[in-house]
C-alpha cells in the first residue's frame, strides 16, 4: 500500500444533514456493497445527492455548521489510492472498493475509514498544505 497523504475538504463542498435525534434502536440500509447500521444520534447526510449516515462522534468532530442544516467538513483526512479491489471496515459496516479508488481516514491511525471513487475524492478534497 502507498503512503497516506493528508487532505483538506475543498471549500463550498457543503452537505445537508440532520441528526437522527429519535428514541430508536437504529436501522440498517444497503450501501457501498454491504449493510450499514445507523444508530440514534448519528447524522443523515446528503452529499451532492449521495445520501448516507455518519457516526455522531465522527460528525461532531469533523464537520462545522454553516447555517441550519448545512455543514462543511473541516476535519483533515488521510488517504491513499487502492492498489487492489477490497473492503474496508467503517463505523457503520463495510465499504467495498476497486483498484484505483481512494481509501480515506478521518485520522492518521487508519481507524475511521471509508472508500470512494478517485473522481469523487478529487472533487471533494485537495492536498493539505
Backbone as XML, in Angstrom:
<?xml version="1.0"?>
<chain id="A" units="angstrom">
  <residue number="1" name="UNK">
    <atom name="N" x="0.840" y="-1.195" z="0.000"/>
    <atom name="CA" x="0.000" y="0.000" z="0.000"/>
    <atom name="C" x="0.876" y="1.245" z="0.000"/>
  </residue>
  <residue number="2" name="UNK">
    <atom name="N" x="0.387" y="2.294" z="-0.648"/>
    <atom name="CA" x="1.113" y="3.550" z="-0.704"/>
    <atom name="C" x="1.035" y="4.316" z="0.607"/>
  </residue>
  <residue number="3" name="UNK">
    <atom name="N" x="1.817" y="5.369" z="0.688"/>
    <atom name="CA" x="1.819" y="6.210" z="1.874"/>
    <atom name="C" x="0.536" y="7.015" z="1.956"/>
  </residue>
  <residue number="4" name="UNK">
    <atom name="N" x="0.119" y="7.305" z="3.186"/>
    <atom name="CA" x="-1.035" y="8.174" z="3.399"/>
    <atom name="C" x="-0.640" y="9.616" z="3.117"/>
  </residue>
  <residue number="5" name="UNK">
    <atom name="N" x="-1.520" y="10.339" z="2.462"/>
    <atom name="CA" x="-1.336" y="11.764" z="2.199"/>
    <atom name="C" x="-2.459" y="12.510" z="2.903"/>
  </residue>
  <residue number="6" name="UNK">
    <atom name="N" x="-2.154" y="13.645" z="3.481"/>
    <atom name="CA" x="-3.143" y="14.447" z="4.210"/>
    <atom name="C" x="-3.884" y="15.358" z="3.245"/>
  </residue>
  <residue number="7" name="UNK">
    <atom name="N" x="-5.225" y="15.417" z="3.394"/>
    <atom name="CA" x="-6.079" y="16.232" z="2.522"/>
    <atom name="C" x="-7.024" y="17.092" z="3.354"/>
  </residue>
  <residue number="8" name="UNK">
    <atom name="N" x="-7.495" y="18.144" z="2.704"/>
    <atom name="CA" x="-8.485" y="19.055" z="3.278"/>
    <atom name="C" x="-9.685" y="19.077" z="2.328"/>
  </residue>
  <residue number="9" name="UNK">
    <atom name="N" x="-10.873" y="19.159" z="2.887"/>
    <atom name="CA" x="-12.079" y="19.254" z="2.065"/>
    <atom name="C" x="-12.068" y="20.593" z="1.335"/>
  </residue>
  <residue number="10" name="UNK">
    <atom name="N" x="-12.411" y="20.572" z="0.058"/>
    <atom name="CA" x="-12.468" y="21.804" z="-0.729"/>
    <atom name="C" x="-13.575" y="22.713" z="-0.193"/>
  </residue>
  <residue number="11" name="UNK">
    <atom name="N" x="-13.359" y="24.010" z="-0.298"/>
    <atom name="CA" x="-14.372" y="24.995" z="0.107"/>
    <atom name="C" x="-15.610" y="24.832" z="-0.763"/>
  </residue>
  <residue number="12" name="UNK">
    <atom name="N" x="-16.741" y="25.173" z="-0.208"/>
    <atom name="CA" x="-18.028" y="25.161" z="-0.915"/>
    <atom name="C" x="-18.435" y="23.765" z="-1.371"/>
  </residue>
  <residue number="13" name="UNK">
    <atom name="N" x="-17.974" y="22.740" z="-0.654"/>
    <atom name="CA" x="-18.484" y="21.382" z="-0.878"/>
    <atom name="C" x="-19.304" y="21.014" z="0.358"/>
  </residue>
  <residue number="14" name="UNK">
    <atom name="N" x="-20.384" y="21.750" z="0.517"/>
    <atom name="CA" x="-21.239" y="21.627" z="1.694"/>
    <atom name="C" x="-22.131" y="20.399" z="1.600"/>
  </residue>
  <residue number="15" name="UNK">
    <atom name="N" x="-22.582" y="19.946" z="2.755"/>
    <atom name="CA" x="-23.564" y="18.872" z="2.827"/>
    <atom name="C" x="-24.762" y="19.384" z="3.609"/>
  </residue>
  <residue number="16" name="UNK">
    <atom name="N" x="-25.919" y="18.760" z="3.384"/>
    <atom name="CA" x="-27.057" y="18.996" z="4.250"/>
    <atom name="C" x="-27.149" y="17.791" z="5.173"/>
  </residue>
  <residue number="17" name="UNK">
    <atom name="N" x="-27.513" y="18.037" z="6.422"/>
    <atom name="CA" x="-27.537" y="16.948" z="7.396"/>
    <atom name="C" x="-28.530" y="17.233" z="8.508"/>
  </residue>
  <residue number="18" name="UNK">
    <atom name="N" x="-29.080" y="16.157" z="9.037"/>
    <atom name="CA" x="-29.962" y="16.237" z="10.196"/>
    <atom name="C" x="-29.579" y="15.098" z="11.138"/>
  </residue>
  <residue number="19" name="UNK">
    <atom name="N" x="-29.560" y="15.407" z="12.411"/>
    <atom name="CA" x="-29.228" y="14.377" z="13.386"/>
    <atom name="C" x="-30.430" y="13.465" z="13.596"/>
  </residue>
  <residue number="20" name="UNK">
    <atom name="N" x="-30.178" y="12.172" z="13.695"/>
    <atom name="CA" x="-31.236" y="11.198" z="13.978"/>
    <atom name="C" x="-31.440" y="11.224" z="15.488"/>
  </residue>
  <residue number="21" name="UNK">
    <atom name="N" x="-32.086" y="12.291" z="15.945"/>
    <atom name="CA" x="-32.293" y="12.552" z="17.365"/>
    <atom name="C" x="-33.651" y="11.992" z="17.772"/>
  </residue>
  <residue number="22" name="UNK">
    <atom name="N" x="-33.758" y="10.661" z="17.689"/>
    <atom name="CA" x="-35.010" y="9.968" z="17.962"/>
    <atom name="C" x="-34.772" y="8.836" z="18.953"/>
  </residue>
  <residue number="23" name="UNK">
    <atom name="N" x="-35.823" y="8.453" z="19.660"/>
    <atom name="CA" x="-35.771" y="7.270" z="20.519"/>
    <atom name="C" x="-35.927" y="6.059" z="19.608"/>
  </residue>
  <residue number="24" name="UNK">
    <atom name="N" x="-34.802" y="5.495" z="19.183"/>
    <atom name="CA" x="-34.816" y="4.408" z="18.218"/>
    <atom name="C" x="-33.708" y="3.409" z="18.533"/>
  </residue>
  <residue number="25" name="UNK">
    <atom name="N" x="-33.936" y="2.179" z="18.115"/>
    <atom name="CA" x="-32.890" y="1.161" z="18.208"/>
    <atom name="C" x="-31.966" y="1.247" z="17.003"/>
  </residue>
  <residue number="26" name="UNK">
    <atom name="N" x="-32.225" y="2.207" z="16.108"/>
    <atom name="CA" x="-31.436" y="2.370" z="14.907"/>
    <atom name="C" x="-32.071" y="1.646" z="13.743"/>
  </residue>
  <residue number="27" name="UNK">
    <atom name="N" x="-31.352" y="1.630" z="12.624"/>
    <atom name="CA" x="-31.854" y="0.949" z="11.434"/>
    <atom name="C" x="-30.669" y="0.560" z="10.558"/>
  </residue>
  <residue number="28" name="UNK">
    <atom name="N" x="-30.934" y="-0.331" z="9.616"/>
    <atom name="CA" x="-29.901" y="-0.740" z="8.674"/>
    <atom name="C" x="-30.341" y="-0.382" z="7.266"/>
  </residue>
  <residue number="29" name="UNK">
    <atom name="N" x="-29.356" y="-0.245" z="6.372"/>
    <atom name="CA" x="-29.629" y="0.038" z="4.967"/>
    <atom name="C" x="-28.467" y="-0.498" z="4.138"/>
  </residue>
  <residue number="30" name="UNK">
    <atom name="N" x="-28.713" y="-0.686" z="2.860"/>
    <atom name="CA" x="-27.675" y="-1.206" z="1.962"/>
    <atom name="C" x="-27.007" y="-0.056" z="1.211"/>
  </residue>
  <residue number="31" name="UNK">
    <atom name="N" x="-25.680" y="-0.046" z="1.271"/>
    <atom name="CA" x="-24.898" y="0.970" z="0.560"/>
    <atom name="C" x="-23.462" y="0.481" z="0.492"/>
  </residue>
  <residue number="32" name="UNK">
    <atom name="N" x="-22.763" y="0.847" z="-0.570"/>
    <atom name="CA" x="-21.344" y="0.557" z="-0.703"/>
    <atom name="C" x="-21.042" y="-0.940" z="-0.662"/>
  </residue>
  <residue number="33" name="UNK">
    <atom name="N" x="-21.968" y="-1.754" z="-1.149"/>
    <atom name="CA" x="-21.735" y="-3.183" z="-1.242"/>
    <atom name="C" x="-21.915" y="-3.957" z="0.045"/>
  </residue>
  <residue number="34" name="UNK">
    <atom name="N" x="-22.567" y="-3.352" z="1.055"/>
    <atom name="CA" x="-22.741" y="-4.044" z="2.331"/>
    <atom name="C" x="-23.912" y="-3.429" z="3.088"/>
  </residue>
  <residue number="35" name="UNK">
    <atom name="N" x="-24.263" y="-4.015" z="4.209"/>
    <atom name="CA" x="-25.304" y="-3.476" z="5.087"/>
    <atom name="C" x="-24.656" y="-2.476" z="6.034"/>
  </residue>
  <residue number="36" name="UNK">
    <atom name="N" x="-25.235" y="-1.280" z="6.109"/>
    <atom name="CA" x="-24.755" y="-0.230" z="7.004"/>
    <atom name="C" x="-25.727" y="-0.107" z="8.175"/>
  </residue>
  <residue number="37" name="UNK">
    <atom name="N" x="-25.239" y="0.273" z="9.338"/>
    <atom name="CA" x="-26.074" y="0.429" z="10.532"/>
    <atom name="C" x="-26.030" y="1.876" z="11.003"/>
  </residue>
  <residue number="38" name="UNK">
    <atom name="N" x="-27.197" y="2.450" z="11.222"/>
    <atom name="CA" x="-27.306" y="3.803" z="11.783"/>
    <atom name="C" x="-27.876" y="3.684" z="13.192"/>
  </residue>
  <residue number="39" name="UNK">
    <atom name="N" x="-27.393" y="4.515" z="14.089"/>
    <atom name="CA" x="-27.815" y="4.488" z="15.476"/>
    <atom name="C" x="-28.429" y="5.827" z="15.878"/>
  </residue>
  <residue number="40" name="UNK">
    <atom name="N" x="-29.192" y="5.812" z="16.940"/>
    <atom name="CA" x="-29.732" y="7.062" z="17.480"/>
    <atom name="C" x="-28.569" y="8.015" z="17.725"/>
  </residue>
  <residue number="41" name="UNK">
    <atom name="N" x="-28.703" y="9.260" z="17.293"/>
    <atom name="CA" x="-27.652" y="10.259" z="17.463"/>
    <atom name="C" x="-26.767" y="10.426" z="16.242"/>
  </residue>
  <residue number="42" name="UNK">
    <atom name="N" x="-26.745" y="9.433" z="15.345"/>
    <atom name="CA" x="-25.964" y="9.565" z="14.109"/>
    <atom name="C" x="-26.577" y="10.660" z="13.242"/>
  </residue>
  <residue number="43" name="UNK">
    <atom name="N" x="-25.902" y="11.007" z="12.151"/>
    <atom name="CA" x="-26.346" y="12.063" z="11.256"/>
    <atom name="C" x="-26.706" y="11.483" z="9.899"/>
  </residue>
  <residue number="44" name="UNK">
    <atom name="N" x="-27.831" y="11.909" z="9.341"/>
    <atom name="CA" x="-28.260" y="11.551" z="7.991"/>
    <atom name="C" x="-27.797" y="12.683" z="7.082"/>
  </residue>
  <residue number="45" name="UNK">
    <atom name="N" x="-26.924" y="12.356" z="6.127"/>
    <atom name="CA" x="-26.232" y="13.353" z="5.320"/>
    <atom name="C" x="-26.606" y="13.209" z="3.847"/>
  </residue>
  <residue number="46" name="UNK">
    <atom name="N" x="-26.807" y="14.353" z="3.175"/>
    <atom name="CA" x="-26.960" y="14.387" z="1.723"/>
    <atom name="C" x="-25.752" y="15.147" z="1.187"/>
  </residue>
  <residue number="47" name="UNK">
    <atom name="N" x="-24.866" y="14.409" z="0.519"/>
    <atom name="CA" x="-23.630" y="14.956" z="-0.016"/>
    <atom name="C" x="-23.756" y="14.985" z="-1.539"/>
  </residue>
  <residue number="48" name="UNK">
    <atom name="N" x="-24.303" y="16.073" z="-2.067"/>
    <atom name="CA" x="-24.452" y="16.235" z="-3.512"/>
    <atom name="C" x="-25.264" y="15.096" z="-4.129"/>
  </residue>
  <residue number="49" name="UNK">
    <atom name="N" x="-26.344" y="14.682" z="-3.437"/>
    <atom name="CA" x="-27.208" y="13.613" z="-3.925"/>
    <atom name="C" x="-26.845" y="12.230" z="-3.419"/>
  </residue>
  <residue number="50" name="UNK">
    <atom name="N" x="-25.690" y="12.074" z="-2.812"/>
    <atom name="CA" x="-25.264" y="10.809" z="-2.221"/>
    <atom name="C" x="-25.687" y="10.839" z="-0.748"/>
  </residue>
  <residue number="51" name="UNK">
    <atom name="N" x="-26.634" y="9.985" z="-0.366"/>
    <atom name="CA" x="-27.207" y="10.016" z="0.983"/>
    <atom name="C" x="-26.681" y="8.839" z="1.792"/>
  </residue>
  <residue number="52" name="UNK">
    <atom name="N" x="-26.245" y="9.135" z="3.023"/>
    <atom name="CA" x="-25.702" y="8.109" z="3.914"/>
    <atom name="C" x="-25.721" y="8.647" z="5.340"/>
  </residue>
  <residue number="53" name="UNK">
    <atom name="N" x="-25.344" y="7.806" z="6.293"/>
    <atom name="CA" x="-25.264" y="8.246" z="7.687"/>
    <atom name="C" x="-23.801" y="8.342" z="8.110"/>
  </residue>
  <residue number="54" name="UNK">
    <atom name="N" x="-23.574" y="9.193" z="9.112"/>
    <atom name="CA" x="-22.250" y="9.345" z="9.713"/>
    <atom name="C" x="-22.412" y="9.217" z="11.220"/>
  </residue>
  <residue number="55" name="UNK">
    <atom name="N" x="-21.518" y="8.461" z="11.821"/>
    <atom name="CA" x="-21.482" y="8.282" z="13.271"/>
    <atom name="C" x="-21.503" y="9.645" z="13.984"/>
  </residue>
  <residue number="56" name="UNK">
    <atom name="N" x="-22.264" y="9.736" z="15.058"/>
    <atom name="CA" x="-22.427" y="11.002" z="15.797"/>
    <atom name="C" x="-21.081" y="11.612" z="16.194"/>
  </residue>
  <residue number="57" name="UNK">
    <atom name="N" x="-20.216" y="10.842" z="16.820"/>
    <atom name="CA" x="-18.937" y="11.390" z="17.298"/>
    <atom name="C" x="-18.062" y="11.838" z="16.135"/>
  </residue>
  <residue number="58" name="UNK">
    <atom name="N" x="-18.046" y="11.066" z="15.068"/>
    <atom name="CA" x="-17.244" y="11.421" z="13.888"/>
    <atom name="C" x="-17.763" y="12.718" z="13.281"/>
  </residue>
  <residue number="59" name="UNK">
    <atom name="N" x="-19.083" y="12.815" z="13.103"/>
    <atom name="CA" x="-19.659" y="14.023" z="12.505"/>
    <atom name="C" x="-19.337" y="15.251" z="13.353"/>
  </residue>
  <residue number="60" name="UNK">
    <atom name="N" x="-19.544" y="15.158" z="14.646"/>
    <atom name="CA" x="-19.324" y="16.313" z="15.526"/>
    <atom name="C" x="-17.853" y="16.720" z="15.568"/>
  </residue>
  <residue number="61" name="UNK">
    <atom name="N" x="-16.939" y="15.775" z="15.358"/>
    <atom name="CA" x="-15.512" y="16.063" z="15.374"/>
    <atom name="C" x="-15.013" y="16.624" z="14.046"/>
  </residue>
  <residue number="62" name="UNK">
    <atom name="N" x="-15.686" y="16.309" z="12.932"/>
    <atom name="CA" x="-15.121" y="16.631" z="11.624"/>
    <atom name="C" x="-15.932" y="17.622" z="10.793"/>
  </residue>
  <residue number="63" name="UNK">
    <atom name="N" x="-17.143" y="17.988" z="11.207"/>
    <atom name="CA" x="-17.982" y="18.926" z="10.455"/>
    <atom name="C" x="-18.285" y="20.157" z="11.287"/>
  </residue>
  <residue number="64" name="UNK">
    <atom name="N" x="-18.474" y="21.304" z="10.604"/>
    <atom name="CA" x="-18.794" y="22.575" z="11.244"/>
    <atom name="C" x="-20.059" y="23.134" z="10.603"/>
  </residue>
  <residue number="65" name="UNK">
    <atom name="N" x="-20.983" y="23.571" z="11.442"/>
    <atom name="CA" x="-22.235" y="24.134" z="10.929"/>
    <atom name="C" x="-21.967" y="25.443" z="10.194"/>
  </residue>
  <residue number="66" name="UNK">
    <atom name="N" x="-22.604" y="25.629" z="9.040"/>
    <atom name="CA" x="-22.517" y="26.860" z="8.259"/>
    <atom name="C" x="-23.803" y="27.664" z="8.392"/>
  </residue>
  <residue number="67" name="UNK">
    <atom name="N" x="-24.926" y="26.962" z="8.422"/>
    <atom name="CA" x="-26.255" y="27.520" z="8.669"/>
    <atom name="C" x="-27.128" y="26.325" z="9.047"/>
  </residue>
  <residue number="68" name="UNK">
    <atom name="N" x="-28.339" y="26.556" z="9.552"/>
    <atom name="CA" x="-29.161" y="25.419" z="9.983"/>
    <atom name="C" x="-29.286" y="24.358" z="8.883"/>
  </residue>
  <residue number="69" name="UNK">
    <atom name="N" x="-28.833" y="23.131" z="9.203"/>
    <atom name="CA" x="-28.922" y="22.014" z="8.275"/>
    <atom name="C" x="-27.822" y="21.945" z="7.235"/>
  </residue>
  <residue number="70" name="UNK">
    <atom name="N" x="-26.907" y="22.914" z="7.216"/>
    <atom name="CA" x="-25.829" y="22.960" z="6.212"/>
    <atom name="C" x="-24.482" y="22.921" z="6.939"/>
  </residue>
  <residue number="71" name="UNK">
    <atom name="N" x="-23.621" y="21.991" z="6.495"/>
    <atom name="CA" x="-22.354" y="21.757" z="7.176"/>
    <atom name="C" x="-21.208" y="21.676" z="6.185"/>
  </residue>
  <residue number="72" name="UNK">
    <atom name="N" x="-20.009" y="22.041" z="6.659"/>
    <atom name="CA" x="-18.762" y="21.924" z="5.887"/>
    <atom name="C" x="-17.850" y="20.975" z="6.653"/>
  </residue>
  <residue number="73" name="UNK">
    <atom name="N" x="-17.251" y="20.028" z="5.942"/>
    <atom name="CA" x="-16.277" y="19.163" z="6.599"/>
    <atom name="C" x="-15.014" y="19.986" z="6.790"/>
  </residue>
  <residue number="74" name="UNK">
    <atom name="N" x="-14.607" y="20.141" z="8.035"/>
    <atom name="CA" x="-13.425" y="20.941" z="8.355"/>
    <atom name="C" x="-12.283" y="20.086" z="8.895"/>
  </residue>
  <residue number="75" name="UNK">
    <atom name="N" x="-12.565" y="18.845" z="9.257"/>
    <atom name="CA" x="-11.508" y="17.946" z="9.716"/>
    <atom name="C" x="-10.654" y="17.483" z="8.547"/>
  </residue>
  <residue number="76" name="UNK">
    <atom name="N" x="-9.373" y="17.285" z="8.801"/>
    <atom name="CA" x="-8.473" y="16.767" z="7.783"/>
    <atom name="C" x="-8.730" y="15.283" z="7.576"/>
  </residue>
  <residue number="77" name="UNK">
    <atom name="N" x="-8.352" y="14.768" z="6.410"/>
    <atom name="CA" x="-8.419" y="13.334" z="6.140"/>
    <atom name="C" x="-7.068" y="12.878" z="5.603"/>
  </residue>
  <residue number="78" name="UNK">
    <atom name="N" x="-6.804" y="11.609" z="5.755"/>
    <atom name="CA" x="-5.599" y="10.978" z="5.224"/>
    <atom name="C" x="-6.071" y="9.918" z="4.240"/>
  </residue>
  <residue number="79" name="UNK">
    <atom name="N" x="-5.434" y="9.820" z="3.081"/>
    <atom name="CA" x="-5.917" y="8.897" z="2.056"/>
    <atom name="C" x="-4.781" y="8.350" z="1.211"/>
  </residue>
  <residue number="80" name="UNK">
    <atom name="N" x="-5.096" y="7.229" z="0.562"/>
    <atom name="CA" x="-4.194" y="6.604" z="-0.410"/>
    <atom name="C" x="-5.038" y="5.946" z="-1.477"/>
  </residue>
  <residue number="81" name="UNK">
    <atom name="N" x="-4.439" y="5.733" z="-2.631"/>
    <atom name="CA" x="-5.110" y="5.062" z="-3.742"/>
    <atom name="C" x="-5.042" y="3.554" z="-3.521"/>
  </residue>
  <residue number="82" name="UNK">
    <atom name="N" x="-6.178" y="2.870" z="-3.702"/>
    <atom name="CA" x="-6.220" y="1.414" z="-3.562"/>
    <atom name="C" x="-5.479" y="0.767" z="-4.721"/>
  </residue>
  <residue number="83" name="UNK">
    <atom name="N" x="-4.631" y="-0.169" z="-4.420"/>
    <atom name="CA" x="-3.877" y="-0.884" z="-5.451"/>
    <atom name="C" x="-4.626" y="-2.114" z="-5.961"/>
  </residue>
  <residue number="84" name="UNK">
    <atom name="N" x="-5.503" y="-2.678" z="-5.123"/>
    <atom name="CA" x="-6.285" y="-3.859" z="-5.489"/>
    <atom name="C" x="-7.719" y="-3.672" z="-4.999"/>
  </residue>
  <residue number="85" name="UNK">
    <atom name="N" x="-8.661" y="-4.463" z="-5.524"/>
    <atom name="CA" x="-10.032" y="-4.456" z="-5.030"/>
    <atom name="C" x="-10.034" y="-4.942" z="-3.587"/>
  </residue>
  <residue number="86" name="UNK">
    <atom name="N" x="-10.986" y="-4.452" z="-2.797"/>
    <atom name="CA" x="-11.068" y="-4.901" z="-1.412"/>
    <atom name="C" x="-12.276" y="-4.348" z="-0.693"/>
  </residue>
  <residue number="87" name="UNK">
    <atom name="N" x="-12.195" y="-4.388" z="0.626"/>
    <atom name="CA" x="-13.275" y="-3.950" z="1.503"/>
    <atom name="C" x="-12.639" y="-3.335" z="2.736"/>
  </residue>
  <residue number="88" name="UNK">
    <atom name="N" x="-13.237" y="-2.263" z="3.256"/>
    <atom name="CA" x="-12.723" y="-1.612" z="4.456"/>
    <atom name="C" x="-13.831" y="-1.532" z="5.499"/>
  </residue>
  <residue number="89" name="UNK">
    <atom name="N" x="-13.473" y="-1.774" z="6.761"/>
    <atom name="CA" x="-14.423" y="-1.641" z="7.870"/>
    <atom name="C" x="-14.617" y="-0.165" z="8.158"/>
  </residue>
  <residue number="90" name="UNK">
    <atom name="N" x="-15.875" y="0.234" z="8.307"/>
    <atom name="CA" x="-16.223" y="1.616" z="8.641"/>
    <atom name="C" x="-16.906" y="1.632" z="10.008"/>
  </residue>
  <residue number="91" name="UNK">
    <atom name="N" x="-17.310" y="2.800" z="10.475"/>
    <atom name="CA" x="-18.032" y="2.880" z="11.737"/>
    <atom name="C" x="-19.458" y="2.356" z="11.611"/>
  </residue>
  <residue number="92" name="UNK">
    <atom name="N" x="-19.939" y="2.152" z="10.375"/>
    <atom name="CA" x="-21.317" y="1.711" z="10.154"/>
    <atom name="C" x="-21.429" y="0.350" z="9.481"/>
  </residue>
  <residue number="93" name="UNK">
    <atom name="N" x="-20.332" y="-0.243" z="9.059"/>
    <atom name="CA" x="-20.363" y="-1.520" z="8.352"/>
    <atom name="C" x="-19.082" y="-1.703" z="7.568"/>
  </residue>
  <residue number="94" name="UNK">
    <atom name="N" x="-19.206" y="-2.099" z="6.310"/>
    <atom name="CA" x="-18.065" y="-2.264" z="5.417"/>
    <atom name="C" x="-18.345" y="-1.523" z="4.123"/>
  </residue>
  <residue number="95" name="UNK">
    <atom name="N" x="-17.292" y="-1.065" z="3.461"/>
    <atom name="CA" x="-17.396" y="-0.430" z="2.155"/>
    <atom name="C" x="-16.470" y="-1.165" z="1.190"/>
  </residue>
  <residue number="96" name="UNK">
    <atom name="N" x="-17.025" y="-1.592" z="0.061"/>
    <atom name="CA" x="-16.231" y="-2.239" z="-0.980"/>
    <atom name="C" x="-15.565" y="-1.165" z="-1.835"/>
  </residue>
  <residue number="97" name="UNK">
    <atom name="N" x="-14.377" y="-1.475" z="-2.366"/>
    <atom name="CA" x="-13.689" y="-0.550" z="-3.266"/>
    <atom name="C" x="-12.994" y="-1.330" z="-4.360"/>
  </residue>
  <residue number="98" name="UNK">
    <atom name="N" x="-12.668" y="-0.620" z="-5.428"/>
    <atom name="CA" x="-11.962" y="-1.177" z="-6.579"/>
    <atom name="C" x="-10.554" y="-0.579" z="-6.627"/>
  </residue>
  <residue number="99" name="UNK">
    <atom name="N" x="-9.650" y="-1.262" z="-7.284"/>
    <atom name="CA" x="-8.313" y="-0.716" z="-7.501"/>
    <atom name="C" x="-8.463" y="0.645" z="-8.179"/>
  </residue>
  <residue number="100" name="UNK">
    <atom name="N" x="-7.747" y="1.637" z="-7.689"/>
    <atom name="CA" x="-7.837" y="2.994" z="-8.229"/>
    <atom name="C" x="-8.736" y="3.899" z="-7.413"/>
  </residue>
  <residue number="101" name="UNK">
    <atom name="N" x="-9.649" y="3.332" z="-6.595"/>
    <atom name="CA" x="-10.466" y="4.139" z="-5.693"/>
    <atom name="C" x="-9.575" y="4.698" z="-4.582"/>
  </residue>
  <residue number="102" name="UNK">
    <atom name="N" x="-10.099" y="5.672" z="-3.864"/>
    <atom name="CA" x="-9.369" y="6.241" z="-2.736"/>
    <atom name="C" x="-9.885" y="5.634" z="-1.436"/>
  </residue>
  <residue number="103" name="UNK">
    <atom name="N" x="-8.954" y="5.244" z="-0.573"/>
    <atom name="CA" x="-9.272" y="4.779" z="0.775"/>
    <atom name="C" x="-8.892" y="5.928" z="1.689"/>
  </residue>
  <residue number="104" name="UNK">
    <atom name="N" x="-9.874" y="6.441" z="2.433"/>
    <atom name="CA" x="-9.660" y="7.646" z="3.245"/>
    <atom name="C" x="-9.950" y="7.364" z="4.711"/>
  </residue>
  <residue number="105" name="UNK">
    <atom name="N" x="-9.336" y="8.168" z="5.577"/>
    <atom name="CA" x="-9.471" y="8.018" z="7.020"/>
    <atom name="C" x="-9.601" y="9.395" z="7.665"/>
  </residue>
  <residue number="106" name="UNK">
    <atom name="N" x="-10.382" y="9.474" z="8.743"/>
    <atom name="CA" x="-10.506" y="10.722" z="9.492"/>
    <atom name="C" x="-9.378" y="10.895" z="10.502"/>
  </residue>
  <residue number="107" name="UNK">
    <atom name="N" x="-8.464" y="9.931" z="10.562"/>
    <atom name="CA" x="-7.313" y="10.049" z="11.445"/>
    <atom name="C" x="-6.129" y="9.325" z="10.806"/>
  </residue>
  <residue number="108" name="UNK">
    <atom name="N" x="-4.946" y="9.701" z="11.171"/>
    <atom name="CA" x="-3.766" y="9.115" z="10.551"/>
    <atom name="C" x="-3.448" y="7.720" z="11.078"/>
  </residue>
  <residue number="109" name="UNK">
    <atom name="N" x="-4.202" y="7.257" z="12.082"/>
    <atom name="CA" x="-4.023" y="5.902" z="12.601"/>
    <atom name="C" x="-4.863" y="4.879" z="11.836"/>
  </residue>
  <residue number="110" name="UNK">
    <atom name="N" x="-5.592" y="5.342" z="10.820"/>
    <atom name="CA" x="-6.391" y="4.486" z="9.930"/>
    <atom name="C" x="-7.476" y="3.711" z="10.675"/>
  </residue>
  <residue number="111" name="UNK">
    <atom name="N" x="-8.082" y="4.339" z="11.700"/>
    <atom name="CA" x="-9.125" y="3.666" z="12.471"/>
    <atom name="C" x="-10.524" y="3.986" z="11.960"/>
  </residue>
  <residue number="112" name="UNK">
    <atom name="N" x="-10.723" y="5.115" z="11.361"/>
    <atom name="CA" x="-12.049" y="5.569" z="10.933"/>
    <atom name="C" x="-12.014" y="5.778" z="9.428"/>
  </residue>
  <residue number="113" name="UNK">
    <atom name="N" x="-12.256" y="4.732" z="8.664"/>
    <atom name="CA" x="-12.062" y="4.818" z="7.227"/>
    <atom name="C" x="-13.308" y="4.634" z="6.399"/>
  </residue>
  <residue number="114" name="UNK">
    <atom name="N" x="-13.161" y="4.913" z="5.115"/>
    <atom name="CA" x="-14.194" y="4.706" z="4.110"/>
    <atom name="C" x="-13.498" y="4.718" z="2.756"/>
  </residue>
  <residue number="115" name="UNK">
    <atom name="N" x="-14.243" y="4.446" z="1.695"/>
    <atom name="CA" x="-13.662" y="4.463" z="0.351"/>
    <atom name="C" x="-14.611" y="5.188" z="-0.596"/>
  </residue>
  <residue number="116" name="UNK">
    <atom name="N" x="-14.037" y="5.746" z="-1.671"/>
    <atom name="CA" x="-14.846" y="6.406" z="-2.703"/>
    <atom name="C" x="-14.054" y="6.423" z="-4.005"/>
  </residue>
  <residue number="117" name="UNK">
    <atom name="N" x="-14.770" y="6.688" z="-5.085"/>
    <atom name="CA" x="-14.082" y="6.738" z="-6.376"/>
    <atom name="C" x="-13.043" y="7.855" z="-6.353"/>
  </residue>
  <residue number="118" name="UNK">
    <atom name="N" x="-12.024" y="7.676" z="-7.141"/>
    <atom name="CA" x="-10.970" y="8.674" z="-7.241"/>
    <atom name="C" x="-11.523" y="10.008" z="-7.767"/>
  </residue>
  <residue number="119" name="UNK">
    <atom name="N" x="-12.452" y="9.938" z="-8.730"/>
    <atom name="CA" x="-13.039" y="11.162" z="-9.299"/>
    <atom name="C" x="-13.818" y="11.934" z="-8.236"/>
  </residue>
  <residue number="120" name="UNK">
    <atom name="N" x="-14.609" y="11.234" z="-7.426"/>
    <atom name="CA" x="-15.377" y="11.909" z="-6.366"/>
    <atom name="C" x="-14.440" y="12.457" z="-5.302"/>
  </residue>
  <residue number="121" name="UNK">
    <atom name="N" x="-13.416" y="11.714" z="-4.956"/>
    <atom name="CA" x="-12.451" y="12.191" z="-3.971"/>
    <atom name="C" x="-11.781" y="13.473" z="-4.460"/>
  </residue>
  <residue number="122" name="UNK">
    <atom name="N" x="-11.364" y="13.509" z="-5.714"/>
    <atom name="CA" x="-10.730" y="14.703" z="-6.278"/>
    <atom name="C" x="-11.668" y="15.895" z="-6.309"/>
  </residue>
  <residue number="123" name="UNK">
    <atom name="N" x="-12.966" y="15.657" z="-6.500"/>
    <atom name="CA" x="-13.961" y="16.739" z="-6.490"/>
    <atom name="C" x="-14.068" y="17.346" z="-5.088"/>
  </residue>
  <residue number="124" name="UNK">
    <atom name="N" x="-13.938" y="16.510" z="-4.069"/>
    <atom name="CA" x="-14.184" y="16.945" z="-2.703"/>
    <atom name="C" x="-12.924" y="17.371" z="-1.937"/>
  </residue>
  <residue number="125" name="UNK">
    <atom name="N" x="-11.773" y="16.839" z="-2.285"/>
    <atom name="CA" x="-10.561" y="17.048" z="-1.453"/>
    <atom name="C" x="-9.374" y="17.548" z="-2.280"/>
  </residue>
  <residue number="126" name="UNK">
    <atom name="N" x="-8.506" y="18.285" z="-1.600"/>
    <atom name="CA" x="-7.228" y="18.701" z="-2.190"/>
    <atom name="C" x="-6.149" y="18.481" z="-1.131"/>
  </residue>
  <residue number="127" name="UNK">
    <atom name="N" x="-4.907" y="18.275" z="-1.553"/>
    <atom name="CA" x="-3.829" y="18.056" z="-0.570"/>
    <atom name="C" x="-3.754" y="19.216" z="0.414"/>
  </residue>
  <residue number="128" name="UNK">
    <atom name="N" x="-3.590" y="18.881" z="1.703"/>
    <atom name="CA" x="-3.454" y="19.897" z="2.758"/>
    <atom name="C" x="-2.036" y="20.415" z="2.749"/>
  </residue>
  <residue number="129" name="UNK">
    <atom name="N" x="-1.890" y="21.683" z="2.925"/>
    <atom name="CA" x="-0.574" y="22.308" z="2.924"/>
    <atom name="C" x="-0.085" y="22.497" z="4.337"/>
  </residue>
</chain>
